Amino acid sequence: MLSLDSVYMALPARLQDFALSFYGYRLKSDRYGAGFTQCLNEVKDLSIGFEDSRFVTDYQGNRLFKLLEYAKKNVPYYQDCYENLTLRPNMSVADMLKSIPILDKDIVRRSPELFKARLAERDHVEIQTSGSSGAPLNISCSKNALKLNYAHFENFLLKCGVSSLDRSATFAGRKLFSNGERKRFCRINYAMNTLLCSSYHISSSTAAAYMADLERWAPEFIDSYPSAIYELSRLALSQGIRYRGRLKCIVTSSETLHEHQRVFLEGYFGCPVYDQYGQAEMAGFLAQYGTIEHYIANPFYGIAEVLGEDGRHVLPGESGALVLTGFVNEGMPLIRYRIGDRVTVLDDSSALAGSHALKIRSIEGRQDDVVTLSDGRRVGRLDPAFKGVVGIVECQIVQEAVDLLVLNVVLDSNSGEEPINRLKGNLRERLDDRIEFKVVKCDEIPRNAAGKFRSVVSKVL
């Protein structure tokens, strides 16, 4: 029997548009159907009190207390783990958190059923995410949680000057057509008012077609992996193609947004770029709410902590592991969840002045996507090493050992060894003079199963 995917792939492009739109109506109903407006109004009402530290502190304390009580009664893992946990209604957030152990991602990945709350089966929605490591993670949420999650995302978009159902274009790891496609590299989801663009097929030979589709669709904003829209616009500019449309903004997510990418995109498209950090687990929401200076951990979505190697909260300007407690998903609550990403807290005395003011300077990506040195240093955010290096189209750094980095490099057609030598020098300056390099010249660097680009891959634990 033919699968739905194989039937879809056999359709002509226009019928694929209608098939995607039919599926889009279901997504629209799940995300923005009955109950969404109420969720959005609740989120907006809460946002009014964001600057009131007492209001936020009281809100988080009440929500955390109720979440812990709920988890003890309804979630198998917490019933065992929190058996001896004693709570008092007036406990501070800090005191409650001290009594709760850290939850590692591998535990959730191995036994997701232990975190599934006892809800009516018809109220559960199942989500699967591959994660940047490619290891699948099965997530369950309630139907209301899904709408509440998108209400928070909508509130973020509104602060950026756009709305979810405005005309948009999205770039992500989607298999939208067969590899034999030669003309149209985008498809249309009319239900969601979105041009769907695959990040798998962007190349020098397809850039003009992508840009033509974008201009015909005329989106108000673009929602994309940073690497996808950056690569497309870089290729377009190298071919003398300018974007003639008018965008209100670009929203990026799912990968680390590097500063050189932001600067290039804002110059090419003539609009601001705002980054957002969320997860299928619905454990936390960090976003640049109308500012590019820093991320704010949304205090009404959950509690965000940044912990050092000693398990203590880091100081302003320091980096640490991101630990999240989500308020949104009662179907699969994750409490003090170490998600595997590292962040750096804004170097400002106000950054930790109450959980409502937690400000993040940068998101450094997965915790295993940092370079570990022989002296124990763990170095992330290596994109400054590429500053001033001309001739490298793309580079992936793979750490094979503490003293060996493999550089998978895609060079510009006119480049020789100079950019590679300069990059090596820049990396040695930032890491260790004794570090060795193995250079692998590539035509392209593969994306992972979800179509995402990993700029640093560490094989050193």
LOKOLTI-574070 format. One line per 10 residues: number of its first residue (from 1); their letters; for each residue y, x, z of C-alpha. Coordinates in nm, 4 decimals, always signed. Last residue first. Example, Ala and Ser with C-alpha at 12.3 -4.5 7.8 and 13.67 -1.06 7.14 Angstrom:
! residues 2
2	sa	-0.1060:+1.3670:+0.7140; -0.4500:+1.2300:+0.7800
***
This chain:
! residues 461
461	lvksvvsrfk	+1.4437:+3.2973:+2.6784; +1.5005:+3.5020:+2.3628; +1.4257:+3.3220:+2.0369; +1.7901:+3.2276:+1.9972; +1.9241:+3.0422:+1.6952; +2.2969:+3.0594:+1.6262; +2.4647:+2.8735:+1.3388; +2.2321:+2.5741:+1.3481; +2.2990:+2.3406:+1.0549; +2.1897:+1.9781:+1.0792
451	gaanrpiedc	+1.9887:+1.7855:+0.8192; +1.7771:+1.6052:+1.0788; +1.4671:+1.8098:+0.9928; +1.6655:+2.1329:+1.0285; +1.9017:+2.2680:+0.7654; +1.7908:+2.5551:+0.5438; +2.0297:+2.8425:+0.4700; +2.1070:+2.8845:+0.1017; +2.0814:+3.1513:-0.1673; +1.9831:+3.3965:+0.1033
441	kvvkfeirdd	+2.0455:+3.7618:+0.1904; +1.8491:+3.8696:+0.4977; +2.0233:+4.1326:+0.7096; +1.8441:+4.2927:+1.0041; +2.0823:+4.4055:+1.2743; +2.0646:+4.6333:+1.5766; +2.2588:+4.6072:+1.9036; +2.3670:+4.9340:+2.0616; +2.7417:+4.8693:+2.0512; +2.6875:+4.5442:+2.2453
431	lrerlngklr	+2.8240:+4.1902:+2.2108; +3.1819:+4.1252:+2.1056; +3.2592:+4.4590:+1.9427; +2.9066:+4.4752:+1.8003; +2.9622:+4.1326:+1.6441; +3.2877:+4.2397:+1.4794; +3.1273:+4.5573:+1.3454; +2.8313:+4.3675:+1.2036; +3.0708:+4.1185:+1.0433; +3.2639:+4.4029:+0.8810
421	nipeegsnsd	+2.9451:+4.5552:+0.7431; +2.8380:+4.2187:+0.6019; +3.1809:+4.1585:+0.4472; +3.1757:+4.5050:+0.2827; +2.8232:+4.4898:+0.1368; +2.9160:+4.3310:-0.1954; +3.0957:+4.0074:-0.2702; +3.1718:+3.8456:-0.6057; +2.9043:+3.5738:-0.5900; +3.0085:+3.4780:-0.2364
411	lvvnlvlldv	+2.7386:+3.5744:+0.0076; +2.4867:+3.3557:+0.1908; +2.3685:+3.5488:+0.4956; +2.0730:+3.5163:+0.7325; +2.1695:+3.7751:+0.9938; +1.8761:+3.8756:+1.2135; +1.9903:+4.0046:+1.5511; +1.7981:+4.2681:+1.7468; +1.8716:+4.4244:+2.0888; +1.7829:+4.1335:+2.3193
401	aeqviqcevi	+1.5098:+4.0310:+2.0756; +1.4715:+3.7991:+1.7731; +1.8224:+3.6555:+1.7909; +1.8886:+3.4546:+1.4763; +2.2479:+3.4432:+1.3503; +2.3050:+3.2057:+1.0603; +2.5711:+3.2877:+0.8048; +2.7542:+3.0917:+0.5378; +2.9900:+3.1671:+0.2513; +3.0514:+3.5297:+0.3444
391	gvvgkfapdl	+3.3062:+3.6904:+0.1124; +3.6059:+3.7400:+0.3386; +3.5669:+3.8377:+0.7036; +3.9063:+3.8039:+0.8725; +3.7690:+3.5866:+1.1497; +3.3894:+3.5786:+1.1325; +3.3490:+3.7282:+1.4801; +3.5596:+3.4374:+1.6112; +3.2590:+3.2112:+1.5255; +3.0465:+3.3626:+1.8021
381	rgvrrgdslt	+3.0999:+3.0690:+2.0387; +2.8225:+3.1686:+2.2796; +2.7425:+3.4818:+2.4783; +2.4860:+3.4966:+2.7560; +2.5246:+3.8163:+2.9578; +2.2112:+3.9441:+3.1311; +2.2764:+4.3172:+3.0828; +2.0264:+4.3293:+2.7953; +2.2156:+4.0567:+2.6091; +2.1367:+3.6875:+2.5564
371	vvddqrgeis	+2.2931:+3.5331:+2.2455; +2.3592:+3.1610:+2.2768; +2.1865:+2.8756:+2.0982; +1.9193:+2.8306:+2.3667; +2.1661:+2.6281:+2.5745; +2.2418:+2.4006:+2.2827; +2.5975:+2.3954:+2.1598; +2.9062:+2.5749:+2.2816; +3.1234:+2.2751:+2.3525; +3.4797:+2.3900:+2.4110
361	riklahsgal	+3.7791:+2.3405:+2.6375; +3.6280:+2.0629:+2.8466; +3.8464:+1.8525:+3.0737; +3.7214:+1.6840:+3.3884; +4.0185:+1.4720:+3.4976; +3.8389:+1.1586:+3.6188; +3.6006:+1.3808:+3.8150; +3.8849:+1.4783:+4.0451; +4.1245:+1.7643:+3.9926; +3.8694:+1.9618:+3.7939
351	assddlvtvr	+4.0772:+2.0372:+3.4843; +4.4100:+2.0210:+3.6691; +4.4162:+2.3939:+3.7498; +4.3766:+2.4758:+3.3821; +4.1265:+2.6953:+3.2028; +3.9491:+2.4032:+3.0366; +3.5805:+2.3957:+3.1304; +3.3440:+2.5724:+2.8923; +3.0352:+2.3882:+2.7718; +2.6640:+2.4584:+2.7410
341	dgiryrilpm	+2.4042:+2.2216:+2.6003; +2.0463:+2.1619:+2.7146; +2.0771:+1.8012:+2.8360; +2.0467:+1.8705:+3.2051; +2.0216:+1.5093:+3.3223; +2.1700:+1.4416:+3.6641; +2.0474:+1.0818:+3.6257; +1.9098:+0.9401:+3.3019; +1.8844:+0.5603:+3.2916; +1.6421:+0.4162:+3.0352
331	genvfgtlvl	+1.7032:+0.0431:+2.9832; +2.0092:+0.0461:+3.2113; +2.1913:+0.2485:+2.9479; +2.5656:+0.2692:+3.0084; +2.6227:+0.4428:+3.3427; +2.4934:+0.7843:+3.2347; +2.4575:+1.0874:+3.4593; +2.5112:+1.4140:+3.2733; +2.4606:+1.7857:+3.3379; +2.6245:+2.0353:+3.1008
321	agsegplvhr	+2.5179:+2.3921:+3.1728; +2.7949:+2.6394:+3.2427; +3.1078:+2.8118:+3.1221; +3.4146:+2.9162:+3.3216; +3.7845:+2.8568:+3.2511; +3.8276:+2.6165:+3.5426; +3.5601:+2.6828:+3.8083; +3.1882:+2.6141:+3.7762; +3.0021:+2.3545:+3.9815; +2.7141:+2.5114:+4.1712
311	gdeglveaig	+2.3556:+2.5445:+4.0507; +2.3528:+2.9242:+4.0875; +2.3374:+2.9716:+3.7091; +2.6572:+2.7702:+3.6763; +2.6863:+2.3926:+3.6610; +2.9185:+2.1701:+3.4594; +2.9045:+1.8075:+3.5720; +2.9689:+1.4901:+3.3746; +2.9530:+1.1457:+3.5359; +2.9149:+0.8355:+3.3218
301	yfpnaiyhei	+3.0672:+0.6146:+3.0532; +3.3597:+0.5164:+3.2733; +3.4509:+0.8782:+3.3489; +3.4793:+0.9702:+2.9776; +3.4500:+1.3493:+2.9781; +3.7724:+1.4561:+2.8095; +3.7634:+1.7156:+2.5343; +4.0443:+1.9647:+2.4776; +4.3538:+2.0542:+2.2759; +4.2700:+1.8493:+1.9668
291	tgyqalfgam	+4.4281:+1.5318:+2.1023; +4.3841:+1.1624:+2.0182; +4.0946:+1.1282:+2.2601; +3.9092:+1.4504:+2.1878; +3.5711:+1.3291:+2.3039; +3.2972:+1.3636:+2.5618; +3.0551:+1.0753:+2.6182; +2.7591:+1.0988:+2.8526; +2.3985:+0.9961:+2.9090; +2.3549:+0.7651:+2.6108
281	eaqgyqdyvp	+2.0174:+0.9290:+2.5290; +2.1043:+0.9134:+2.1575; +2.3783:+1.1606:+2.2411; +2.7556:+1.1860:+2.2351; +3.0115:+1.4565:+2.1670; +3.3223:+1.3744:+1.9660; +3.5535:+1.5915:+1.7582; +3.8876:+1.4888:+1.6152; +4.0255:+1.6272:+1.2870; +4.3866:+1.5500:+1.1946
271	cgfygelfvr	+4.4918:+1.4745:+0.8354; +4.6051:+1.6647:+0.5256; +4.2623:+1.6795:+0.3606; +4.2603:+2.0510:+0.2751; +4.4805:+2.1784:+0.5558; +4.3166:+1.9677:+0.8250; +3.9745:+2.0685:+0.6954; +4.0565:+2.4412:+0.6918; +4.2031:+2.4447:+1.0420; +3.9136:+2.2418:+1.1828
261	qhehltesst	+3.6523:+2.4637:+1.0194; +3.8225:+2.7816:+1.1451; +3.8220:+2.6307:+1.4950; +3.4491:+2.5681:+1.4977; +3.3119:+2.2162:+1.5458; +2.9754:+2.2516:+1.7197; +2.7266:+2.0091:+1.5716; +2.6400:+1.6400:+1.6183; +3.0004:+1.5141:+1.5813; +3.3096:+1.5097:+1.3602
251	vicklrgryr	+3.5805:+1.2490:+1.3060; +3.8235:+1.3011:+1.0175; +4.1599:+1.1256:+1.0260; +4.4005:+0.8844:+0.8575; +4.2845:+0.9861:+0.5119; +4.4834:+0.9634:+0.1914; +4.3111:+1.0260:-0.1420; +4.3905:+1.2977:-0.3938; +4.1421:+1.5568:-0.2684; +4.2051:+1.8785:-0.4584
241	igqslalrsl	+3.9460:+2.0326:-0.6902; +4.0233:+2.3878:-0.8047; +3.6581:+2.4915:-0.8088; +3.6929:+2.7019:-0.4916; +3.8696:+2.4009:-0.3365; +3.5685:+2.1783:-0.4016; +3.3264:+2.4328:-0.2575; +3.5318:+2.4615:+0.0623; +3.5684:+2.0819:+0.0812; +3.1935:+2.0303:+0.0544
231	eyiaspysdi	+3.1050:+2.3075:+0.2994; +3.3530:+2.1816:+0.5593; +3.2366:+1.8206:+0.5188; +2.8753:+1.9230:+0.5783; +2.9259:+2.1906:+0.8460; +3.1330:+1.9629:+1.0704; +2.8716:+1.6831:+1.0612; +3.0662:+1.3851:+0.9400; +3.2685:+1.0693:+0.9950; +3.5435:+1.0401:+0.7324
221	fepawrelda	+3.8432:+0.8092:+0.7672; +4.0440:+0.5536:+0.5713; +3.7975:+0.5755:+0.2851; +3.9071:+0.5731:-0.0809; +3.5714:+0.4765:-0.2396; +3.6728:+0.6136:-0.5795; +3.8147:+0.9293:-0.4206; +3.5006:+0.9917:-0.2177; +3.2732:+0.9348:-0.5178; +3.4775:+1.1837:-0.7226
211	myaaatsssi	+3.4568:+1.4358:-0.4385; +3.0778:+1.4063:-0.4227; +3.0487:+1.4423:-0.8013; +3.2715:+1.7524:-0.8014; +3.0702:+1.9130:-0.5205; +2.7336:+1.8645:-0.6939; +2.6907:+2.1953:-0.8819; +2.8527:+2.4077:-0.6102; +2.6211:+2.2506:-0.3552; +2.5966:+1.9525:-0.1201
201	hyssclltnm	+2.2527:+1.7924:-0.1528; +2.1182:+1.7740:+0.2024; +2.4355:+1.6471:+0.3726; +2.3745:+1.3026:+0.2230; +2.6769:+1.0795:+0.1784; +2.6815:+0.7139:+0.2802; +3.0020:+0.5325:+0.1780; +3.0685:+0.2799:+0.4524; +3.1989:-0.0761:+0.4791; +2.9247:-0.1503:+0.7357
191	aynircfrkr	+2.7821:-0.4412:+0.5361; +2.8680:-0.2743:+0.2052; +2.6456:+0.0255:+0.2758; +2.7151:+0.2329:-0.0333; +2.5253:+0.5337:-0.1703; +2.6330:+0.8901:-0.2379; +2.5003:+1.1670:-0.4623; +2.5430:+0.9778:-0.7884; +2.4715:+1.1699:-1.1107; +2.1760:+1.4117:-1.1081
181	egnsflkrga	+1.9140:+1.2530:-0.8830; +1.5743:+1.4236:-0.9262; +1.5514:+1.5082:-0.5581; +1.4997:+1.1404:-0.4838; +1.7679:+0.9349:-0.3121; +1.9259:+0.8630:+0.0264; +1.7381:+1.1077:+0.2495; +1.9904:+1.1219:+0.5293; +2.1103:+1.4183:+0.7308; +2.4705:+1.3113:+0.7776
171	ftasrdlssv	+2.8021:+1.2684:+0.5967; +2.9803:+0.9381:+0.6562; +3.2553:+0.7754:+0.4513; +3.4780:+0.5024:+0.5911; +3.6459:+0.1710:+0.5128; +3.7459:+0.0288:+0.8496; +3.4498:-0.1220:+1.0339; +3.4485:+0.1273:+1.3198; +3.8269:+0.1288:+1.3676; +4.1007:+0.3841:+1.2973
161	gckllfnefh	+4.4051:+0.5416:+1.4660; +4.2354:+0.8177:+1.6673; +4.2810:+0.6144:+1.9867; +4.1086:+0.3269:+1.8075; +3.8201:+0.5598:+1.7203; +3.7639:+0.6452:+2.0878; +3.7666:+0.2762:+2.1829; +3.5142:+0.2108:+1.9059; +3.2857:+0.4809:+2.0452; +3.3060:+0.3225:+2.3903
151	aynlklanks	+3.2284:-0.0182:+2.2372; +2.9426:+0.1446:+2.0468; +2.7768:+0.2439:+2.3740; +2.8408:-0.1019:+2.5185; +2.6726:-0.2600:+2.2165; +2.3638:-0.0394:+2.2532; +2.3592:-0.0987:+2.6284; +2.3567:-0.4759:+2.5707; +2.0464:-0.4486:+2.3546; +1.8746:-0.2434:+2.6236
141	csinlpagss	+1.7843:+0.1169:+2.5609; +1.4725:+0.3206:+2.4953; +1.4729:+0.6818:+2.3828; +1.1919:+0.8822:+2.2260; +1.2672:+1.2513:+2.1832; +1.1246:+1.4419:+1.8890; +1.1165:+1.8242:+1.8880; +1.3229:+1.9436:+1.5907; +1.5154:+2.1956:+1.8010; +1.8447:+2.0293:+1.7066
131	gstqievhdr	+1.7203:+1.7012:+1.8510; +1.4801:+1.4808:+1.6564; +1.6081:+1.1501:+1.7911; +1.4042:+0.8342:+1.8187; +1.5495:+0.5014:+1.9284; +1.3649:+0.1968:+2.0640; +1.5564:-0.1204:+2.1522; +1.4366:-0.3130:+2.4568; +1.5448:-0.6697:+2.5387; +1.2350:-0.8307:+2.3844
121	ealrakflep	+1.0177:-0.6285:+2.6214; +1.1835:-0.7890:+2.9250; +1.3115:-0.5053:+3.1391; +1.1213:-0.2795:+3.3752; +1.3121:+0.0404:+3.3169; +1.1781:+0.3128:+3.0882; +1.2020:+0.6536:+3.2518; +0.8281:+0.7047:+3.3064; +0.7605:+0.6016:+2.9439; +0.9561:+0.9055:+2.8232
111	srrvidkdli	+0.6886:+1.1439:+2.9546; +0.6956:+1.4762:+2.7672; +1.0490:+1.4455:+2.6279; +1.1914:+1.3222:+2.9580; +1.0368:+1.6139:+3.1470; +1.1495:+1.8562:+2.8758; +1.5097:+1.7392:+2.9176; +1.5366:+1.8633:+3.2746; +1.6367:+1.6332:+3.5621; +1.8349:+1.8025:+3.8401
101	pisklmdavs	+1.7551:+1.6830:+4.1916; +1.9673:+1.4203:+4.3722; +2.0906:+1.4704:+4.7304; +2.3973:+1.6695:+4.6317; +2.4918:+1.4018:+4.3771; +2.5254:+1.1373:+4.6488; +2.7482:+1.3608:+4.8599; +2.9744:+1.4461:+4.5653; +3.0057:+1.0817:+4.4597; +3.1177:+0.9921:+4.8099
91	mnprltlney	+2.9001:+0.7774:+5.0337; +3.0491:+0.4397:+5.1279; +2.7486:+0.2242:+5.0358; +2.4989:+0.4495:+5.2158; +2.1994:+0.6031:+5.0436; +1.8747:+0.7536:+5.1699; +1.6433:+0.9175:+4.9162; +1.2887:+0.9471:+5.0488; +1.1182:+0.7741:+4.7550; +1.3711:+0.9120:+4.5078
81	cdqyypvnkk	+1.1246:+1.1072:+4.2920; +0.8467:+0.8480:+4.3066; +1.0513:+0.5361:+4.2341; +1.2735:+0.7535:+4.0164; +0.9963:+0.8201:+3.7667; +0.8758:+0.4579:+3.7629; +1.2177:+0.2969:+3.6911; +1.2984:-0.0469:+3.8372; +1.3512:-0.0309:+4.2135; +1.4625:+0.3286:+4.2667
71	ayellkflrn	+1.6607:+0.3178:+3.9406; +1.8576:+0.0098:+4.0493; +1.9508:+0.1616:+4.3856; +2.0557:+0.4837:+4.2125; +2.2605:+0.2959:+3.9535; +2.4296:+0.0790:+4.2168; +2.5410:+0.3860:+4.4137; +2.6535:+0.5635:+4.0957; +2.8549:+0.2624:+3.9796; +3.0294:+0.2184:+4.3139
61	gqydtvfrsd	+3.1179:+0.5875:+4.3445; +3.2284:+0.6109:+3.9825; +3.4585:+0.3109:+4.0169; +3.6043:+0.4319:+4.3462; +3.6814:+0.7736:+4.1976; +3.8301:+0.6183:+3.8839; +4.0568:+0.3814:+4.0784; +4.1651:+0.6566:+4.3180; +4.2424:+0.8924:+4.0280; +4.4647:+0.6399:+3.8508
51	efgisldkve	+4.5206:+0.7996:+3.5090; +4.2182:+0.6219:+3.3613; +4.3132:+0.2784:+3.4919; +4.4043:+0.1327:+3.1523; +4.0769:+0.2694:+3.0177; +3.8827:+0.0246:+3.2346; +4.0466:-0.2729:+3.0632; +3.9739:-0.1228:+2.7203; +3.6072:-0.0703:+2.8080; +3.5750:-0.4271:+2.9381
41	nlcqtfgagy	+3.7429:-0.5629:+2.6245; +3.5007:-0.3630:+2.4112; +3.1988:-0.4994:+2.5968; +3.3253:-0.8583:+2.5592; +3.3817:-0.8016:+2.1886; +3.0302:-0.6589:+2.1537; +2.8548:-0.9554:+2.3169; +2.7381:-1.1232:+1.9983; +2.7227:-0.8709:+1.7139; +2.8786:-0.5250:+1.6829
31	rdsklrygyf	+2.5899:-0.2842:+1.7340; +2.2746:-0.4883:+1.6743; +2.4462:-0.7240:+1.4279; +2.6009:-0.4393:+1.2316; +2.2700:-0.2558:+1.2265; +2.0962:-0.5646:+1.0864; +2.3678:-0.6115:+0.8257; +2.3325:-0.2442:+0.7358; +1.9659:-0.2898:+0.6470; +2.0754:-0.5397:+0.3813
21	slafdqlrap	+2.3532:-0.2994:+0.2826; +2.1034:-0.0170:+0.2375; +1.8940:-0.2377:+0.0086; +2.2075:-0.3444:-0.1794; +2.3142:+0.0144:-0.2404; +1.9572:+0.1061:-0.3385; +1.9804:-0.1704:-0.5978; +2.2819:+0.0026:-0.7487; +2.1077:+0.3421:-0.7501; +1.7937:+0.2291:-0.9326
11	lamyvsdlsl	+1.4950:+0.1563:-0.7064; +1.1942:+0.3900:-0.6841; +1.3223:+0.5546:-0.3653; +1.3424:+0.2147:-0.1939; +0.9808:+0.1310:-0.2805; +0.8695:+0.4708:-0.1495; +1.0625:+0.4177:+0.1737; +0.9265:+0.0652:+0.2193; +0.5753:+0.2077:+0.2007; +0.3451:+0.1284:-0.0909
1	m	+0.0000:+0.0000:+0.0000
***
